């Protein structure tokens, strides 16, 4: 295979880049695949940037760093080993970086970086060099239109600078899908006003541009000229002079147009004295200029002394502060300098820690991709960030404790000190998930030395196996790992990065949930320092949240969506839990829209996805249930709903439509085509002709309702044939028949298919509005259908094979069928068809992902982990984060404080409970609350079992009051208590002394030691 991201036919390897394509798009990926990138400096930050741009798929990456590796480099440089100390960093890193992506060659160059050499690259990234060298490289790059990025990390401080030249073209600043919507009216005026349909918010902003199509009457709007928008309200906007246009009649769709924007950058040298900042944290608004001068002071210190300031050395820090003050005096604005801030920068300057490397490595790599593709808005021009809240307060930091000791953790010890390093080593953390976030988290933990101590350890669980598409983001895995379990492969990879972890990682392949509470039991959770989620679904997140609240363990939560990422800290007795707040539910598509009135490609794709289930999955499942469950028919009838349709389908798939050969499958597919795209449309138009009007006299086919047009089958139309080929093969799969893909074969067989002429039916009812009750009287024929079903014993051993939807197998016809089915439906309704790529994204509910965001988010999480291990109990020191690298935007906020309630003057939160030791009787349980808490218990439940209530029959209540709680639970639930369960959870309703019902915490009763 060639060393290119795109093959000779310009086709991207969608198997590898599938998730990233939905972030960047094909055009940006193609531009990236032609870009050569030079990275100067291969300590932790340099290799992190290299890793991310290699995974993203640039043309090539070249490394430049002749410096011999030092033991302290291992604090953040994950591709160096102890045996590599003394060898050139670039040479060592090159081999391991080359394994990341078969399409991206990684080279090493040595010697001086001359103008002739620099001209070979599209982007030059400098991560560590004397300021004089950076300024020289920056000037050469600016003069030759080479995109230049300078970035570095100093302990808990980091900075980045961009120079993408003059008139740099940003093609798409946000990466969001263009807004589109239907319009209800356009005024004919000097300032024409557009009103959106049915009070649907347009979402546009002043200065946006839109184009129009399908406008009737005011036809002049239906050209390709983008029109500038002035927002008048959430449902209206003006578009300029329409006074000379025709009169608006009806219809029309607007689509936002993203026009290129040109941005001018100054060179590194020119910008030093007049910097422009992107604010990374609005709570630290005054820091960027101070840090801008502080970093320059560090360079002056190095030029003067020949080394960086010693860790936590007061004399060196004082000198850096003095230099910073002098620079401030010569600055035009003469900013005030915070002595403590600048001295802290000097204290930490020699340190490099993995979380900050991950943050700036992800950030800088995304800027590289912006530079070569024009996709997303670049940082203009500086960004500074610090995470000083992570500095420990539970242990001392002195020059002696922060001095190097010849350890691989010296870079981290320089920042936090030896005592805190011991705390990290003796931490016990549970990582739930070893996918993209999990891999990055483990890499950071390995560099931090987390869990490597005598009393420390890591536990990882992930039940998934590695797929090819994982390799683009889950960088611990290699092609040879495909098919292996993620948790095992990830653990093995990080043990190579840090051998101190050998024997300290416990690997599981178990899903977290009620069914594995015998594994993740009381002893397991109580031994943990905390839990870190690296999950991809909400239900598992909520479950782990409940477990952490119950065991009172801190939980670190995070997620990514393309260039967006979020982090959340959940702290016992301080914050709300993950489940305390949730996102609003996804907006669903009305059933009537899906069935009869689609107006957007998303509607037809969802319809086609449902059609897949209705043709190839659910019928096969129902047939198998009928053949194996004697009471299937009775159960189906009791469920109500579309019972006749279900039973008819069983009959059809067992008798009427049962194919004996693949030719029968072709005939079935042809008849389904006729039914879906011709007959059903004609029936709809029979019920509602194109000139129909509503009860108010308005045209029925107006607004969001688009009058459909039936499709006449044409074997020479590829979309028509795609439906037949894919549907035939999937139908054959259900029956275990051998398929076919030769189009000539299909054309021959289609000539033999007799397609009955359609005649519209009278009395057919069609749902027009959501929740409309359409009653169909089919009781007379249901018995006939049931009686016609074959007796299961007559087809003993026969089973169908359901098609379980799988989006990532390009040979199984699933996405191809949905694409063809959706596009035919779109053609019926005059909607622009969609390509397979977009169809797969929507039908497969794919979450877009890119390695840059994942790296940055895990870095932010690990910063919060430092704080948790330090034991900080001041909520103001913690930060929840939201980032969007496309804009770019950084938002940090204090975690939301836990809500509190009160009973009998006592305040409590979700973290509180009543703890009772001993398997006492129900009567003792009730008496305990009356005596100890002055609460009258009126109801007691455990899980779904009601154990006691004040209105219970007296005899039953008396029986239960004398029973031990464990016996009572087993008796009512009719299930034994598993042997691993040491405590039972009870919910109680209680009245206060005034007889008022009050909210109280839940109760934990420890029944076993």
N, C-alpha and C positions, 0 to 999 in steps of 0.2 A: 504494500500500500504506500502511496506517495506521502511525503511529509507536508501535506496541505490539509486545511480544514475542509476545502471544497474540492470535489473531484473534477475531472476534465470537462464534465458536462455542467459544471457550476451547481452541483447538488450538494446540499449540506447533509452531513451525517445526522439525521434527525434522531436516530437511536441513541446517540451519545449526547446531543445537545437539546433534547426534546424540551426540558423545562426552561432552559435558557432562551430558546427561540421565542417563547411566549413573553419574555421580558424585553428582548432586544429587537426581534423581528429579523427576517431574512436579509433585508438590505444592509442593516447594521452589521450582521454577522459576516456578510460578504466583504464589507469594507475592512472589518477587523482581520479577516483571513489574509489580507494583503499587507498587513502592517508589521514591520520589524521594530522590535522594542529593545532598547539598551537599558540595563539596570546596573547602576554603579553603587557598590557597597553591598556585601552579602552577609551582614550580621542578621539578626532576627527580622528586622523590618524589610530589608532587601529581599530575603528569601520568601517572606510572606507575600510581598507584592508579586514576585516572580511566580509563585505557586498559583495565585489567583488569576493572573493574566494568561498563564499557560492553560489552566482549566477552561478559561473563557474562549480560547481558540484564536489567538493572534497568529500571524504568519510564522514568526520565530522570536525567540528571546535570546539575547546575548548578555553574558554576565561579565562584569569587570571588577575584580578585587584580588589583588596580589597579596593582601595581608595574611600572615599566618594566623590560623585559628587559635584563640586563647580559651582556656577552660571556662572563663566567665561568659563567653559567647553562647555556651550551652543553656544559659538561662532563658533564651528566647529563640535560638536558631535550631529548629527541630530537625534539620538535615545534617547536623554535625554530631559526631560521637566522641567520647573521650580519646579514642585512639587516633582521631583526626587532628588533635591539638598539634600545632606546629606546621601543618600543611596549609597551602593556599585555600582560602575560603571558597573562592569561585570554582576551583577545580573539584573540590569535594562535593559542593552543592550541585554541580552540573549533572553528575551521573544520576542522582536521586530525583532531581527535578525532571529529568528526561523521561522518567517512568510515568509521569502524570498524564500525558496525552500523546498518543502515537502520531498525531497530526502536527505537533509543534516541536521542531528541532530546537535544542538548547545548545548554544555555543559559548565559548569562553574566549575573550581577547585579553592580551597583556600589554603592558607598556603605556605610553602616554596617549591621551585621548585627543588626537589632532582634529582639526577641522575636516580633513579628508575622511577620517574614520567616522566622525559624528554625522556627516552628510548621508551615510548609509541607512540612517534610522529615521523612522517617523516620529518616535517618542523617545526621549531620554529622561530617565528617572534617576536622580541622585539622592542617596539615602545617608551617606556619610562621607564628607570630604571637607577639607579646609574651605573657609568662605571664599578665599581668593580663587580657588579652583572652580567652585560653583559659579561664581560671578563670571569667570572666563567662559565656562561651558554655556552658561545662560546667554551670554552675548552672541556666541557663535550660533546657538540654536535660534535666537530671535532673528538674526540677520538672514538665516537660511530657511525660515518657516518650518523649523523642527520644533515640535511641541516639547516643552521643558517642564518637568515637575521636580521640585525639591521638597523633601520631607524627612523628618527625623523624630525620634522618640527619646526623651530624657526622663527616665523614671516614670512618674505619673503625669508628665507633661508631653505634649506632642504638637507638631506644627506641620502644615503643608502649604506649598506655594505652587500656583499654576501660571504658566505663560504659554498660551496657545496662539500667540501672534496677533497681528492686526487683522480685523475683519474675519474673525473665526466664525464659521457658519454653524449655528445650532439648528438642526433640522426639526427636532421635536423636543421641546423643553421639558415636558412632563412624562411622556410615554403612555399617557392615558388614551383610551379609545376616543376618537372624535365624538363629540356629542351629536345626537341626532334626535329628531322629534317631528311629530305631525302638527300641522298648523290648521287653525280654524278660520282665520281671516287675515287679510292684508288691506290696509287702507290705501286709497289713492290720494296722495297728498305730497306736499313738498318734503315732508318727513314721514315717509310711509311706516306705519306701525303694524308689526306682526303680532298676532295673538295666537298662543299655543292651544292645542286641543285639550278639552276636558280639564282645564286647569292643571296641566302637567308642567311642572317647573322645567324651564329650558336649560338652566345651569350655566348659561353663558355669562361672560364678563365683558365690561366695556373694552373695546379694542379688538375683540375677537372678530373673526371673519366667517361667513357662512355662504354656502351655495344652496340653491333650491332645485327641486325636480317635482314633476307630477302636479304642478300648479295649473289649475284650469281657469281660464279666463285671462288672468294676468300672465300671459305666456312669456312675456319678456323676462320674467324671473328665471325661466327654465334654461338659462345658459350657464356657462362654466365660470362666469365672472364672480369672484368672491366679493361679498358685500360686507362692509364694516358695520359692526353692531354697536348700538348704544342702548344699554339696558335701562328700561323704564320701570320694570318690576319683575317679580319672579315668573310671570306668565307672558310678559310683553317686552318687545324691544323694537327699536327703529332701525331702518336700513338705508336711509337717504331718500332721495327724490323719486317718487313713483307716480307723480302727477301725469306724466305722459303715457303711462302704461294702460293696458286694457283693464276692464273691471274684473275684480276677483270674483270667481264663482264658487269654487270648492277645491278641496284637496290640497296637496302640497306637503313636501317633507324637506326640512332643513337639515343640513349636515355641516358641522364645524370644519373649517379648513385650517390646517396648521401651516402657516407660512414660515419660511426660514427667517431667523433672526441673526444679525451679525454683531459680534462682541469684539471689542478691542482690548488687548492685553498689553501691559508694559513689561519690559524685560525685568529680570530679577534685580539687576543693578539699578534701573530707573525707579523701581517701586519701593526700594528700601526706605527712602526718605518720605514717601507719600503713599503709605500702604492702604489698600482697601480690604476690609475684613468681612468674612462671613461669621456671624455670631453663632457659636456652638452651644452656648448656654446663657440664656437671657438673665439668669440670676448672677452672672459674672460679667456684666456688661463692660466693666472698666478694665478687665484683664487683658484683652488682646493687645492693646498698645504697650502695656507694661511687659508682656511676654515677648512681644516683637523686639523690644529693646533689650530684654534680658537674654534672649538667644544670641543677639549680636554681641552682647557683653561676654557671653561664654566663648564665642569665637576669638574675641580679643584676648581673653584670658589664655586660651590655648596657644595663640600666636606668641604671647609673651612668655609663658611658663613652659610650653612644650607638652602639656598634658591637660586633661580635664581636671576640674576641682576634685579633691579627694572626698569620698563619701562622708557626709556630716562633719566636714572640717570647717571650723568657724573662721579661721584666717582666710581660707580660700573663698568662703562664702562672702565674707566682708569685702574682699577685693572685687568679686563679681558685682556685688551691690554698688560699690563705688563706681565701677565702670558703667553700670546701668544708669546711675544718677547723672553721670557726665553726658551720656548719650541723650538723656531726657532734656538736659539743659540746652543742648544744641538743636533739639527738635522744635519745630515751628510752634506746636501746641503746648510744649513744656508740661507733659503729663506728670501727675503726682505718682511717685513710686512707692509701693508697699514693700517695706524692707523685709518683712517676714516671707512674702511671696517670692521675692527674688532670691533670698537666701535658701529657701526650700528648693528652688530650681537648681541652685549650685550644689546643695547637699546631694541631690539625686542625679546629677548630670551624668555620672559614670554608670548609672544603672540602666538596664534594659529589661523590661518585664513583658511577659508574653501577652497579657490582656491588652496593654496599650499598643503593642506590635500588631495584634489582631485588628484592633480598631483602625489604626492608620494604614495597615496593610490592605484591609478591605476598602477603605476610603480612597487611597491612592490608586489602587488597581482599577476602581470604577472610573477615576479621572482619566486613566490611560485609555479605557474603552471609550469614554466620551471624546477624547482627543482624536481617536482614529476613526470614529463612526459619525460624529456629529449628533449622536443620540443622547438626549438629556442635557440639562443645564450644568455647565462646569462651575466649580468654585471660582469666584472672582474676588481677589486673587489669593488672599491668605486666609487660613483658618487655624486658630490656636485652641487647644483644649487642655484642661487639666482635670484630674480626679483626686484632688487632695483630701477629699472626705474619706478616702480609703486608707489614709495613714493610720496605723494602729495607735490606740491609746491605752491598751491593756498591758503593753510591754514597753520597755525602755528602748529609745533609739539614741545611741551615742556614737561618737567616732569609733570607739573600740568595737561596739557591737555591729557596726555597719561596715567595718573594714573587711577586705577580701581575705578568705581563708584557704584559697586554692580549691574551692568547691565549684561544681557546675552551677550552683545557685548563687554565685557571687553577684551576678547582675541584679538579682532580686534582693539579696541581703543588703546591697548598697542602699536600697530604698527603705526596706522594712526592718532590717536588723536580724541577727541570728535567732533571737528568742521567738520572733514571729515566724521565722522559717520552721522552727520546731513545731509550732502550732499547726502550720499547714501540713507538715509531714504526718502529724498524728490525728488528722481529720478522717472521718469515715463518711463518705458521700455516696449517695445512690443516684446513678444516672439512668433515667428511664427513656430509652431510645438511643440507638446508635446509627442514626441516619446522618443527614447533612449537618444539623446542629450538633448531634452527638459526636460526630468525628472531630469537628472543630473544638468542641468542649474538651474532649479527651486529650487532644494535642496541647491545649493550653494547660490542662491539669498536669500533664507529663512534664512540661517545662517548669511549672510552678513547684513540682515535687509534692503535689497533693496526695496524701494517703500513703506516702513512701516510708513513714516512720514505723517504729515497733508497734505502736498502738493505732496505726492508721490503716486505711484500706479503701478500695473502690469496689462498688458492685455495679455491674452493667446488665441490663436486660433488653433484649430486642428479639422478637420472634420472626422477623423478616429475613429473607435471603437477599443476596446482592444481585441486582440486575444491571444490565449494560448502561442504562440511562442514569444509574446512580454515580457512575464514574466521573461524570462532569462536575459533581459538587462534593461528593463524599470522598475526599481526597486520600483517606487512609486505604482505600480499596484499589486493587489492580485488576486488569482483565482476567488474570488467573483466579481471582477470588469470586468471579461470577458463579452464582449457585450456592456459595457458602453462606453460613449464618453471619449476620452483621456483627453481633456482639463478639463472637470469637475472633473474627478477622480484625476488628477494630482494636481489641485488646492486644493481639499479637503485634500489630503495627506500632502501637504506642510503647510497648515494652522494648522494641528496637530503638525507639527515640530516646528512651530513658530506662536503662536496665534496672534502676532502683525500684521500678514497678513490678518486676518479675516476682511472682508469688504474692503480690498485693492486690491483684484484681480477681474478683469472683465473677464468673460469667453465667448468665442465665439466658434462656430462650423462652421465657414465659411471659405471656400477656399479663399486664397488671389488671386485676379485677377480682370480684368476689370469689371466683373459682380458684384463685391462687393465693388466697389468704392463709392457707396452710403453709405456704412457702414464705410469703412476706407477712410473718406473724408478729406477735407482740415483741418477742425477743429480737427479731430482725430490726423492726423500726426503732425500738428503744435503744439499740446500739448505735444508731446513726447520729452524725452531726447534723445532717440536712439532706434534702432531696433536690435534684435538678431535673426538670422536665426537658426532654428533647423530643416531644411528641408532635404528631401531625393531625390529631383529631381532638375535638372538643370533649367528647365523652370520656376518653382516657384522662384528659387534663382534669376534668371535674372529679373523677374518681380519686386521682392522686391528691387533689386538693382536699377532699374529704378525709383521706387517710392522714394527711399532714396536720389538719386541724385536730383530728382525734388524738394523734400522738404528740401534738404540739411541737412539730418540727418545722424549721424554716424551709420555704419552698421557693425556688427560682424558676420563673416561667418566662418563656420567650417564644417568638414565632417570626416567620418571614413570609412576605408575599411579593415576589419580584424584588424591586428596589426598596420596598418598605419593610421595616422591622420594628418589633416592639419588645420591651422587657418589663417584667413586673416582679417585685419583691413581696413575698408573703411572709410576715413575721409574727410568731406567737405573741399574743397579748399587745401587739402594736398596730397591725394593719388589718384591713378587711381581707377576706380570702379571695381566691380567683373566682369562685362562684358567686361572690357577693354582687358582682355586676357582670353583665353580659352584653354582647353585641345585639342589635336588633335583628330579628329573623330576616332571612333573605326574602326578597319580594318574589312571590310565586306568580306564575302565569295563569290567568283564569282558564278554567276548563273549556268554556265556550270559545275562547280565543284559540286554544290549541286545536279543538275539534273542527271548528268551522270558519273562524275569522282571523287567521294569522295576518300580521302586518310587518313582521320583522324576521330576519333569518334565525334569531334565537328561538322564535316560536316554532319554526319548521324543524329545527334541529332537535328540540325537545320532543316534538311530535314523532320524529323518526326514531329517536331513542326509545320512546314508548312503544312504537311499532315493532322494533327489534324484540323487546320483551314479549309483546303480544303475539308475535309469529314464532319465535324460536326458543323462548325460555319458558314462559308460563304454561302454554299448552302441553309441552312435554312433561313438565312437572305435574300438571293435573291428570294427564293420562296415566302416569306412573302411580299417582295416589289412587286413582280409580282401580287400577289393577292390583293394588296391594292393601287397600283399606276397605273392608266390607261395607262400612257405613259412609263412604265418601259422598254418595248422592244425598243421603239424608242430612249430613252435616252441611253440605253446600246449600241446600234449600233453606235450612234454619238460619244461615248467615244472611239471607235476603240479598238485596242488591241485584246484580246481573246474573242470577243463578242459571237462567235459561241459556244465556250466552256461554257460560262456563261449561255447562253440560253439552250444549251443541258443539262446542269446540272439541271436547273429548270425543264425541261421535265422529266429527269430521276427521280428526287426526288418527282415529282408530279404524274408520271405515271409509267414509266418502272421499277423503283426500289422501288416503294412505298410498304412497307411491310404491310401485313394484320395480321401477327402474329410474335411472336419472332422467330419462326423457319425460317421465311423469312429473318430476320436480320442475322441469322447464315449463311444462304446461301449467302447473300450479302457479309459478311465478308470473307467467304471462297473464293469467286470469286475475291475479292479485293486482297487477299493474292496472288492468282495465277497471277493476273495482275502485281502487284508491284514487286514480288520477283522471278518470273519465266518468264512470257511472256516478260516483258519489258527488262529484261536482255538478253533473247534470241534475241530480236529484235536488241538490241545494238550490240551483237556479230555478228549478221547477217550483219549489216552495217559495222562493224569493226571487222573482225575475229581476233583471237589471233595472227595470223602471219602477220597482216597488217603492211605495212610500210608507212611512210610519203613521201611527194614529194622529200625529200632530201635523202631518202633511210634508214632513221632511223626507228627502230621498233615503231609502233604507240603506243603500250602498253608498255611505258617505262617512266622513270622519275616519275612525280606525277600521271600518269595515271596507275591505277591498273586494270588488266583484271578481270572482275567479273565472278562469277560462279552462275548459276541459282540454286534455292533451290527447292527441291522436298518436297511437304508437307508431314509431318509425324505427325499424331495425338499423337504419343507417345513422341514427342519432346515438352518440356514444353514451350520453347520460341514461337514455332509455335502456341500452344494452347493459350498462353497469348494474342497473337495478335487477335485470333478469339474471345476469351471471351470478351476482352475489346472493340474491334471494334463492336461486336454485341450489347453489352449493350449501347454503345454511340449512335449507329444508332437507337436503340429502344427508347432511351431518346429523340431523335429528334422528334419522332412520338408519344410520350406519351404511349409507350407500356411497360409492365412489363418485367423486365430483369430476368436473371438467371446466376448463377455462378457455378452450379454443373457440373463438368467435364464429368461425365458419360452421362448427358443429351446432352452435346455438341457432344460427340463421336457418340451417336445414331443419332443425326440430321445430322452430317457430312456425314454419310454413305448414306444419301438420296440426297446429293448434286451432281448434274451432272456438271462436269468441262469440258468444251469443249477443244478439242486438239488445241494447238497453231500452227498457220501457219504464218511465217514471211511475212511482207508486203513489196512490192517493192515501191521504191520512197519515203520512209520516210526519212525526213531530220532531222539530230540531230546536235545541237549546240556543236561545238568542242572548240571554243575559245570565250572569253568574248566579248560582244558587236557584235557578229556575227549576221547578220540579216537573220533569217530563215523565209522565206515567205511561208505560206501554202495557197494554193488556195482552199478555201472552200466556195466561193460565191454561187456555184450552189446548195449546200445542205442547206444553211442557211435558205432560204425561206421554205424549207420542214420542218425544225425543228420548225420554228415559227408557221407554219400552224398546226403542230401537238399538240401545246400547248392547254390544255383545257381552255375554256372560264372561267375567274375568277368567274362569277356568278354561274357556275355549281358546284363550290366547296365552296360556300359561308360559311363563319365561320370557314373554315379549316385553321389551322396555324401550322407551325413547331416550335419547341422549340430549338433555337440555344444553343450550348454548349459553354458558356463563360468560357474561360480557367481559372482555379483556381488551383494553385499548392499546396495549403496547405490542401486541403480536400482529405484525403486518401481513401475515399469511392466513389469518383466520376469517377474513371477509367481514368482520364486525364493523369496523370504522368505514370500510368501503361501502357496505350496505347502507349505513346511516347517512353517509355523504350523498349517495345517489338518491335515497328516499327523500331526504331533506330538500335537495336541489330540485327534484321534480315537483314537490309541494310548493317550493318557492316560485317556480315557473308558473304553476297554476294561478298563483296570486300576484304575479307581477313583482316579486321581490328578487333583488339581485342575489344569485346563488353564491355559495361560499366554497372555498377550497377545502381540501381534506384536512389541512393543518388546523384551520379555524374550527372546523367541525369536530375534530378530535379534541380540541381544547375545551369546547363547550360540552360536548356529549360525555367526555371522560372526566369532566369537572377537575381538570388538571390545575394544580396550584403552581403558578409560575415561580421559578427559583433561579438564583444565580449565586455563585460562590462568594462574591464580594460582600453581599449583604449578610450572608451567613457568618462570615468571618468577623465582621464588625459587631454584629449582635452578640455573638458569644463572648467577644472581648468585653462588651458592656456588662454582660452577666457575671463574668469572672471578677470584674471590679467590685460588684455588689457582694460576691462571695468572700472577698477579702474582709469586707465590713462585718459580715455575719460571723466569720471565724474569729474576728477581733472581739465579738460580743457587744457591738455597739447597741445601745438601747435608746438612742436619740433618733426619732423618726426623721428629723431634718437632715441627717447625714446620708440617708438612703435616697436613691433616685430611680423612679420608673422612667423608661425612655421610649420615645417614638422617633424613628428616623425615616427619611425618604431620600435615598442617595440620588434619585433622579433630579430633584428640585435644585440643589440639595437642601434638606431641612433637618434640624436637630431640635427635638423638644424634650426637656427633662422636667419632671415634676416630683414633688414629695409624694410618697405612697399615701393612699387614702387611709386615714385613721379608722380603726375598727369602730363600727357603730355599737352603742351600748344601750341596754335596757335596765329596768329596775323592778325589784319586788321587795316589799317590806323594808324599803329604804336601802337595799343592797344593790349596787350596780354590778352588771355582768355583761359579757360579750360572747361572741360565738366561740371563743377559746375557753370559756368556763364550763364547768360541769359539776355535778355532785358525785363524789367518789365514795363508794361503800365497799368495805372489805368483808367478805364472807357470804356464803350461800344461805341467806336468811329467808324466813318465811315472808309471804306477801303481807301478812299482818304486821310483822316487825318492820317491814319496808315502809308501810303507811304510818306506823307509829313513829318511826325515825323522823319523818318530815314534820309531823305534828310537834314532836318534842324539840328537835334541834333547830327547825327553821320556821316554826309557827305557820305551817302550810297544811291545809286540808286537801289531801289527794282525792280527786274525784274520778280520775280515769288513769289507767296504766296500760301501756301497749309496748310491744317489742317487735320491731319490724312491721309486718302487716298483721300481726296477731293482736287482737284486743284481749287483754288479760283480766281487766277488772274495770267496772264502771259503777257509778252510784245508782244507776237504774237497773242493774243486773238483778235477775231473780235471786231472792234471798238464799235459797238452798244452794244454788250454783256459787254464789258469792262466798258463802260459809265454807264450802268445800275448798275453794281456791285460797282463801285467806290462810288456811293452815298448811298449805303446800310450800315447800322450798321453791325459790324462784326458778332454779334450773329445771326442776320437775314440772313446774307450771308451764314454762316455755315449751318443753318437749311435749307435754300433754296437749296444749292448745294448737301448736304448730304441726303436731303429729310427725315431728322429725327429731331424731336424736341430735344433741349438741355435739359438733365435731370435737375430737380429742384435742385439737390444737387451740381451741377457743378457751381462753383463760378468763375473759370478762364478757358480760352481757350488757347490752345497751337498752335502756328503757326511756320512753318518753312519757311524761306525766302531765295531766291537767290538774291545776291546783287553785284553791281559793285562799285569799289572804284573810286575816282575822275579821275583816268587815264583810266577808262572804263574796268579795269581788274576784272574778276570774283574772289571774295574772299570768304573764309569760314568765317561765322559769327555764333554767338550763336543763339539758338532758342528764340522765343518770347512768353512771358506769358502776356495775357491781362486779367485783372480782370474785369469781366462784372457785377458781383454782389457783394454787401458788405458782 
